[in-house]
C-alpha cells in the first residue's frame, strides 16, 4: 500500500508563490513517475506537470514558465514550485504517483490540497 501525503496549499495573492510537496510512503516501491493534477469546480481534472524518476518533465501550456516540478528520488517526494500565480490557478491540486511494485504498476492519488489565488 502506498500513501501520498500532500502539503503546501493555501491562499495567496495574484503574483505570489506557493510550493506544494507530496511524499509517497510504502515499502519496496519503485516510483515510475509522479505529478500534479488540478480540478476546479465544474471542470475536469487536468494535468499540471509530471516528472519521471529519471527527471524528464512535461507540463501544461498554461503553467509553462511559471511552475516548476522536481523530485527527490531518495525521499520519494515530488515538489511543485508555483510562481506568478493567477486567479485562474485556483483549484484543488492532487498529487499522482505511478508506482511499480510486485511486478505491477499502480496509480495512486493524494487527498488534494486547495490553492486559492486572490485577485
C-alpha positions in Angstrom: 0.0 0.0 0.0 1.2 3.5 -0.9 0.2 6.7 0.8 0.6 10.1 -0.7 0.8 13.0 1.7 0.4 16.4 0.3 1.2 19.8 1.8 1.8 23.4 0.9 -1.6 24.7 -0.4 -3.1 27.9 0.8 -4.3 31.3 0.0 -2.1 33.7 -1.9 -2.5 37.0 -3.8 -2.1 37.1 -7.6 1.6 37.3 -8.5 2.6 35.3 -5.4 4.2 31.9 -5.0 3.5 28.6 -3.3 5.3 25.4 -3.1 3.5 22.1 -3.0 5.0 18.8 -1.7 3.9 15.3 -2.0 5.6 12.4 -0.2 5.0 8.8 -1.2 5.3 6.2 1.6 5.4 2.5 1.3 7.9 -0.3 1.4 9.7 -1.8 -1.6 8.2 0.6 -4.0 9.7 2.0 -7.2 8.4 5.3 -8.5 7.9 5.4 -12.2 6.6 8.9 -12.3 4.9 11.4 -10.1 2.9 14.5 -11.0 0.3 17.1 -10.1 -3.2 17.5 -11.4 -5.8 20.1 -10.6 -9.5 20.3 -10.7 -11.6 23.4 -10.4 -15.3 23.3 -9.5 -17.3 22.2 -12.5 -14.3 21.3 -14.6 -12.4 18.1 -15.4 -9.2 17.2 -13.7 -6.3 18.3 -15.8 -2.6 17.6 -15.8 -0.4 20.4 -14.4 3.0 18.8 -14.5 4.6 15.4 -14.4 8.2 14.1 -13.8 9.7 10.7 -14.3 12.2 9.1 -11.9 14.9 9.9 -14.5 14.0 13.6 -14.4 12.1 14.0 -17.6 9.2 16.5 -17.2 6.2 17.7 -19.1 3.7 20.4 -18.1 0.6 22.1 -19.3 1.0 25.1 -21.6 -1.0 27.2 -19.1 1.8 26.8 -16.4 4.9 26.7 -18.5 7.4 29.3 -17.4 5.6 29.8 -14.1 5.5 26.3 -12.4 8.5 24.0 -11.9 8.2 20.4 -10.9 11.1 18.5 -9.3 11.5 15.2 -7.5 13.8 13.9 -4.7 14.1 10.2 -5.6 15.7 9.4 -2.2 12.7 10.7 -0.4 10.0 9.7 -3.0 8.8 13.2 -2.9 7.7 15.5 -5.6 7.6 19.3 -5.4 5.7 21.9 -7.4 7.1 25.4 -7.2 4.4 27.8 -8.4 5.3 31.4 -9.2 3.4 34.3 -10.7 0.2 32.7 -9.6 -3.0 33.8 -11.3 -6.6 33.7 -10.1 -7.3 31.0 -12.7 -4.8 28.8 -11.0 -7.3 28.5 -8.1 -8.1 24.8 -7.8 -7.7 21.6 -5.8 -4.3 20.2 -6.6 -3.9 16.4 -6.5 -0.7 14.5 -6.3 -0.4 11.4 -8.5 2.1 8.6 -8.4 2.7 5.7 -10.8 4.4 3.0 -8.8 6.0 -0.3 -9.7 5.5 -3.0 -7.0 5.5 -6.7 -7.1 5.6 -6.9 -10.9 2.7 -4.5 -11.5 2.2 -0.8 -11.9 -0.3 1.0 -9.7 -1.7 4.5 -9.7 -2.2 6.4 -6.5 -3.8 9.8 -5.7 -3.3 12.2 -2.9 -6.3 13.6 -0.9 -5.9 17.0 -2.6 -4.8 20.4 -1.4 -6.6 23.7 -2.0 -4.8 26.5 -3.8 -6.6 29.8 -3.8 -5.3 32.8 -5.7 -7.0 36.1 -4.9 -7.0 39.0 -7.4 
